[in-house]
Amino acid sequence: MYFKDVKPKVIVICGPTALGKTSTAIHLAQHFDGEIIGADSMQIYKYMDIGTAKPTLDEQARVKHHMIDVIDPDEHFDARKYATLSREKVTELHGQKIIPFVVGGTGLYIKALFHGLFKTEASDSDIRSRLKAELQARGSVYLYQRLCRQDPDTAKKIHPNDTYRIMRALEVYALTGKPLAKLHQTHGFKDSPFVVLKIGLHIHREILYERINKRVEIMINSGFVNEVKQLLEMGYSPELKSMQSIGYRHIVNFIEGRCTWEETVRTLKRDTRRYAKRQMTWFNADPEVIWKEPESVEDIKGLIKKFLQGEKRYI
């Protein structure tokens, strides 16, 4: 009866990093005989396991996972490509009468999956080359300050060191004369091929920050530095989008002698906490998200059961 609708039904488990989304989602997917589609912009990369908190092999054996280990760290991947591949997977699972659980903290990926992206494919190699030259000459802070002037709404969602997204937003502005945030707003993300239940996990901020600090220490003790060293030895440049992400850029700075170990750990914990705050800002802006604590798993099961049975009011 779960599969009689024309549109596939999809359950989303979202929220900030270090909250326990993976363990909660595995428990729920096992209960409802579902499979998990990852919605994490870093877990798509091969060889990047510890720093992305990728599901362990044991966890992947308990429930089948999709959209992890999709590409090499030097391959291009974006929200549009994610939407295409994950939509195909949702449709495939629906055809097999398997409940898809979309699990992760990358809000743009989740939005792209369910509502599409605006049609503008603005891209210009000359502008990109100029921006790269400015990055080399003046640094990311200079470009970020320009983005703050041209597109402050987008700048609020981007870390000042996220050079890839900064340059992308500046490129779109140079080509269209419009802020990226404005183009997103104009599009409206109306396309909706699925029926969706979005469950956001949340805990008190102080507890979340404690978990983040502990996760960083666990990653380090699990061999995070060696993982980054191996990536560098494999020939992956520190300038790659994947290597500029939280954690990896911090460890690279330590390996290359630009930071002490104490400063590396401190800034990694701080930047991860800041990232979690940005994630919460994103998901809090989505009125479709139903917020639950991770421990309320029985309540969540009840919501999912009512949703799958087609009840209009399942809150």
C-alpha positions as a printed Julia matrix, in Angstrom:
315×3 Matrix{Float64}:
  0.0    0.0     0.0
  3.0    2.27    0.38
  3.62   2.26   -3.37
  0.16   2.86   -4.83
  0.66   6.6    -5.34
  1.78   7.97   -8.69
  4.55   9.92   -7.01
  7.15   7.96   -4.99
  7.16   8.58   -1.25
 10.48   9.6     0.25
 11.55  10.09    3.86
 14.26  12.64    4.67
 16.38  12.54    7.8
 18.3   15.82    7.99
 20.03  18.1    10.47
 23.47  19.39   11.45
 26.67  17.38   11.6
 27.54  15.1    14.55
 23.91  14.69   15.56
 23.54  10.97   14.95
 21.65  11.05   11.64
 23.39   7.93   10.35
 22.59   5.66   13.3
 19.0    6.94   13.53
 18.43   6.51    9.79
 19.88   2.99    9.77
 17.53   1.98   12.58
 14.53   3.46   10.75
 15.5    2.02    7.36
 15.86  -1.44    8.89
 12.46  -1.12   10.53
 10.72  -0.13    7.29
 12.82  -2.32    4.95
 14.22   0.77    3.26
 17.52   1.82    1.76
 19.53   5.01    2.32
 20.4    7.64   -0.26
 23.17   9.87    1.07
 22.76  13.64    0.89
 26.25  14.7     1.89
 28.44  16.76   -0.43
 31.63  15.18    0.95
 30.67  11.53    1.32
 30.35  11.3    -2.47
 34.18  11.26   -2.68
 36.18   8.04   -2.62
 39.12   7.7    -0.2
 37.71  10.45    2.05
 36.21   8.38    4.85
 37.34   9.56    8.28
 37.03  13.3     7.72
 33.56  12.95    6.18
 32.23  10.65    8.94
 31.21   8.24    6.19
 29.08   5.25    7.28
 31.33   2.38    8.27
 31.43  -0.87    6.3
 29.45  -2.48    9.11
 26.78   0.23    8.9
 26.63  -0.11    5.13
 26.22  -3.87    5.53
 23.22  -3.35    7.82
 21.38  -1.15    5.32
 22.26  -0.61    1.67
 23.59   2.91    1.01
 23.61   4.87   -2.24
 25.32   8.13   -3.32
 28.5    7.58   -1.33
 31.91   6.81   -2.89
 30.57   8.05   -6.23
 33.58   9.95   -7.63
 37.3   10.57   -7.15
 38.34  13.67   -5.17
 39.46  15.53   -8.31
 36.22  15.0   -10.27
 33.59  17.7   -10.66
 30.29  17.18   -8.87
 27.52  19.62   -7.98
 23.92  19.81   -6.78
 22.54  19.46  -10.3
 24.39  16.2   -10.86
 23.35  14.99   -7.42
 19.71  15.73   -8.2
 19.89  13.78  -11.46
 21.52  10.69   -9.96
 19.51  10.63   -6.74
 16.19  11.11   -8.58
 17.05   8.1   -10.7
 17.8    6.12   -7.56
 14.54   7.15   -5.83
 12.57   6.09   -8.9
 14.46   2.8    -9.08
 13.85   1.99   -5.42
 10.16   2.91   -5.75
  9.87   0.5    -8.66
 11.38  -2.21   -6.46
  8.91  -1.36   -3.67
 11.72  -0.18   -1.38
 11.31   2.9     0.83
 13.99   5.53    0.06
 15.48   7.32    3.08
 17.4   10.44    2.04
 19.9   11.12    4.81
 22.36  13.98    5.22
 23.14  17.54    6.08
 23.75  19.17    2.69
 20.63  21.3     2.38
 21.21  22.31   -1.24
 21.43  18.67   -2.33
 18.13  17.89   -0.62
 16.5   20.96   -2.13
 17.8   20.12   -5.6
 16.55  16.53   -5.31
 12.99  17.51   -4.5
 12.54  20.87   -6.21
 15.15  21.07   -8.94
 17.53  23.93   -9.64
 17.02  27.13  -11.56
 17.71  26.74  -15.28
 20.59  29.21  -15.61
 23.74  27.35  -16.58
 25.85  30.51  -16.4
 29.5   29.69  -16.93
 32.39  31.51  -18.54
 35.99  30.28  -18.67
 37.44  33.8   -19.03
 35.69  34.99  -15.88
 36.8   31.88  -13.99
 40.4   32.42  -15.1
 40.29  36.02  -13.95
 38.84  35.02  -10.58
 41.51  32.35  -10.13
 44.2   34.91  -10.87
 42.69  37.28   -8.3
 42.54  34.45   -5.79
 46.24  33.73   -6.27
 47.19  37.42   -6.08
 44.9   38.67   -3.3
 43.52  35.64   -1.46
 40.08  34.29   -0.65
 39.24  37.05    1.85
 39.42  39.66   -0.93
 36.98  37.68   -3.11
 34.72  36.95   -0.16
 34.49  40.65    0.7
 33.45  41.36   -2.88
 30.78  38.67   -2.63
 29.52  40.26    0.59
 28.96  43.48   -1.35
 27.43  41.92   -4.47
 25.43  39.08   -2.94
 25.28  39.35    0.88
 22.56  36.69    1.21
 24.67  34.07   -0.54
 27.8   35.2     1.33
 26.1   34.45    4.66
 25.8   30.79    3.63
 29.42  30.4     2.47
 32.54  30.09    4.59
 35.17  32.76    3.75
 37.62  29.96    2.87
 35.23  28.1     0.55
 36.89  29.42   -2.6
 34.96  27.18   -4.98
 31.53  28.44   -3.95
 32.75  32.04   -3.62
 34.08  32.05   -7.18
 30.98  30.3    -8.49
 28.7   32.97   -6.96
 30.91  35.76   -8.29
 30.93  34.15  -11.74
 27.12  34.0   -11.83
 26.9   37.63  -10.74
 29.4   38.73  -13.42
 27.43  36.91  -16.14
 23.86  37.72  -15.13
 24.17  40.89  -13.07
 22.01  39.16  -10.46
 22.93  37.64   -7.09
 22.87  33.85   -6.94
 20.45  34.04   -4.0
 18.08  36.15   -6.13
 18.16  33.62   -8.97
 17.33  30.85   -6.51
 14.44  32.92   -5.16
 13.11  33.71   -8.65
 13.15  30.07   -9.6
 11.16  29.22   -6.49
 12.13  25.53   -6.61
  8.55  24.56   -7.48
  9.27  21.28   -9.25
  8.28  18.43   -6.93
  8.28  14.89   -8.38
  7.95  13.14   -5.01
  5.8   13.05   -1.9
  8.14  13.88    0.95
  8.27  13.61    4.73
 11.12  15.67    6.14
 12.27  14.9     9.66
 14.94  17.14   11.16
 16.97  15.98   14.13
 17.95  18.5    16.76
 19.41  18.74   20.26
 20.37  21.62   22.53
 23.16  23.68   20.96
 25.61  23.22   23.84
 25.21  19.45   23.67
 25.65  19.51   19.89
 28.85  21.52   20.19
 30.17  19.02   22.76
 29.43  16.2    20.31
 31.21  18.07   17.53
 34.31  18.54   19.68
 34.28  14.86   20.59
 33.78  13.8    16.97
 36.84  15.82   15.91
 38.91  14.05   18.55
 37.58  10.65   17.42
 38.43  11.43   13.79
 41.96  12.42   14.76
 42.44   9.3    16.88
 41.08   7.19   14.0
 43.85   8.3    11.65
 42.56  11.46    9.99
 46.07  12.88    9.51
 47.22   9.7     7.76
 44.14   9.78    5.54
 45.02  13.31    4.37
 48.68  12.37    3.89
 47.61   9.44    1.73
 45.43  11.68   -0.42
 48.36  14.05   -0.96
 50.64  11.11   -1.79
 48.05   9.92   -4.34
 48.52  13.23   -6.12
 45.37  15.06   -5.07
 46.09  18.79   -4.9
 45.34  20.78   -1.74
 43.61  23.29   -4.04
 40.87  20.86   -5.08
 37.32  21.64   -3.99
 37.25  18.39   -2.03
 40.53  19.14   -0.26
 39.41  22.66    0.64
 36.53  21.32    2.74
 36.3   21.45    6.52
 38.84  19.18    8.14
 40.91  18.41    5.08
 42.16  21.97    4.6
 42.93  22.17    8.32
 45.02  19.01    8.28
 46.78  20.08    5.07
 47.75  23.36    6.73
 49.27  21.38    9.6
 51.08  18.93    7.33
 52.54  21.8     5.29
 53.67  23.62    8.43
 51.31  26.59    8.32
 49.64  25.78   11.65
 50.65  24.22   14.93
 48.83  21.08   16.01
 47.04  22.93   18.82
 45.83  25.61   16.4
 44.77  22.97   13.89
 42.57  21.15   16.38
 41.13  24.38   17.78
 40.17  25.84   14.4
 38.83  22.51   13.14
 36.46  22.27   16.1
 35.49  25.94   15.74
 34.83  25.77   11.99
 32.83  22.56   12.36
 30.65  24.23   15.0
 30.14  27.19   12.67
 29.22  24.84    9.84
 26.63  23.13   12.05
 25.16  26.54   12.82
 24.83  27.3     9.1
 23.18  23.93    8.56
 20.6   24.68   11.25
 19.9   28.08    9.7
 19.23  26.38    6.36
 16.94  23.67    7.69
 15.13  26.01   10.07
 14.1   28.04    7.02
 12.29  25.01    5.56
  8.68  24.93    6.85
  8.3   21.3     5.77
 10.79  20.01    8.34
  9.29  18.3    11.4
 11.76  18.55   14.27
 12.45  15.63   16.58
 15.18  14.65   19.01
 17.24  11.6    17.94
 16.04   9.73   21.04
 12.39  10.1    19.92
 12.79   7.25   17.48
  9.44   5.63   18.36
  7.64   8.92   17.68
  9.48   9.17   14.37
  8.41   5.63   13.47
  4.82   6.63   14.13
  5.1    9.65   11.83
  6.62   7.57    9.07
  3.98   4.86    9.37
  1.14   7.39    9.07
  2.91   9.08    6.16
  3.37   5.83    4.27
 -0.25   4.86    4.9
 -1.34   8.07    3.24
 -2.8    9.87    6.23
 -3.12  13.59    5.54
 -2.35  14.53    9.13
  0.62  12.6    10.41
  2.08  15.16   12.8
